[in-house]
Amino acid sequence: MGNQAITALLTEIKAGRKDLVDEVFALLYAEIKSLAGYQLKQLASGQTITPTVLAHECYLKVANKTDLQLNNKRHFLHYMGMSMRAYLVDSLRAKSTAKRQHLQSDKSLSDCVGDSQFNFRVMEMEQIFTRIERIDEKLFEILQLKVLLGLTYQEIAEVIKLSERQVIRRWQQAKALALAIHKEDSADG
């Protein structure tokens, strides 16, 4: 099934056909599981969460949501990526509260995006992302697509309907804002 068929199913879901969420999930399962694997690679080895578990946990969140407003395949995958991030952050918080560090991330954001200036940990990323979302939703979206979904500049440009050059400029703005927030938080803490 192509993108248009998935978009049609998502339109029906918006109209109230919640039973079709299962079908969309099944059709996109390979991509969702791949996305889960990408998310888990950002964590230290030895965690107990598998891509299958992460994909299914996020499916439950989507299936139980009452006002699901997803427009197309990319939007659905983007939502799944955000759900995965939220689940992993909650898991990290729970594990660190319980004094267990096996789910702690050994990778910094610089490892994820290949930029040595962008050097902070997963829990710091969550706090920074939350602040950026409040400041500028467009920059937040660029960060999510680049960091969480691992999209290229060209893929991001297609998703948000901008030129690749504009995406690169916004990415640089988002990085600068994230670094400023991190520096401010480091000075305060």
N, C-alpha and C positions, 0 to 999 in steps of 0.2 A: 504494500500500500504506500502511495506517495504522500508528499506533504499536503496536497490538496485534500486527500481523503482524511488525513488526520485533522486538518483544519475543519473539515465538515463535521467530524465526530466531536471536536471541541466546541463547535457552535451548538450542536445538539445538547452537549453537557451544560453549556451556559443557559440553555432554554429549559433545563430541569431534568434531563435524562442522565442522572448520576450513575446509572448502571453501565454506561458506556466508558467510564473511567477505567474499568478492567480491560476493556478492549484496547484503549489507547496505551495503557501500561504494557500490555502484552506485545503490541506492535513495536513499541520503542524500548522493549526490555534490554536488548543488547546494548543500545546506546546509554541507557540509564545505568546499567551495570558497569559499563566502561567509565562513565562519569564518576560513579562511586569508587571505582578502583583508582582513578586519578586523585580524588579527594583523599583517599586513604594513604596514598604514596607520600602525602605531605606530613604524615605522622611517623613516629619512630616505629621500627619493626617490633613485633611482639604484642601488638594490640590484639584484642580478642574480636574486634569487629571485622567482618569480611565484607567484600563488595555486595554480596547477596543480601546479607543482613541489613546493610546500610540502604540498599535499594528498596528493600521491603518495608523498612521502618518509614522511609519517606513516602512510599506508596500509601501506607496507612494514613499518614498526615493528609495527603491529597484526597484520598477516598473519603475521609471523614470531614473534609472542609465543606461547609454548606454554601458559601457564595463563591464558588470557583469561577474565575473570570480569565480563562486562558484563551488566547487568540489563535495561536499556531504552534507548530512543533517546537520551534526555537523558544517560544514563550514557555511552553510546558517544560522543556529541558532546563531552562533558566530557573523556573520555579523549583524544580527538583534539586538543582544545584544549591539554591538558597536553603531548601529544607535540609539537605545533607550537611551544609555548613552549620546550621542551627543545631542539628542533632549532634554533630561532632563537638561543637563548643560546649553543649550541655554535658556531653560525656566527659570531656576534659575537666569541666568544673566539678562534676560528681567524683571523678577519680582523684583529683587533687584534694578535694575535701576529705575523702576517705584515706588520705595519705598514701595513695598508690600512684606511682609515676609511670607505669608501663604504657599508658596511652599518651603520655606527655610528648609533645612534638620536639624532635631534635632539629628540625629544619626551621630556618628563618624564612621570611618572605622573600629575601634575596635569592634563596635556593629555588623558590617556586617560580619567580619571574625572571631570574637571571640578571639581576641588577644589584650590584654590591652596595649602592646607596640605600636600598630598601631593606634594611637589616633589622627586623624585629620578629618576635615569635607569634605563634598562632593566637594565643590569648590576647596579646597586644593588638594583633590585627583586628580582632573582633571589636575591641573598644574603639580603635581608630575608624574602622568601617562604620560603626554606629554614629560616631561624630560627623563623619563626612556625609553620611546620608542626611543628617539634619541640616548640614550646610549647603550641599549641592547634590541633588539627586542624580543629575546627569553624570557628574564625576564619579559618584558612587556606582552607577550602572557600569561605567567603563571599568572600574576596579573589579567589580564582580565578574564581568565577562572575561577579563584578562586573567585574574588571579584564580577565581573559583572554577571557571569552566575551561580555562587554558586556551581561549580562542586567540587566533592571530589578529593583527590589526585589520587585515582584509575581512576576516569573518565578522569582527565586531562592526566594521563599517556596513556590512550587509544587514546585520541585525538591527542596528539603530539608524539606518538610512542616512549616513554621513559619508563623506569621502574618507579614504584611508589617511590622508594628510590631516584632516580635522580630528580623526580618532587619535593619531599620534600626538597632536598638540594637546588634546584633552587628557590623554594618558600622562603626559609630562606635567600638566597642571594637577592631576590627581595625585601623582607621586610627590610633587612639591607640597601639596596640602597635607598628605599623609606624613611626610617627613617633618613638617612644621608642627603638626599635632603631636607627633612622637617626641619631638624635642621639647615642646611645652610640657607634656606629661612627665618627661624625665626630669625636667627642672623642678616641677611641682612635687614629685615623689621622691 
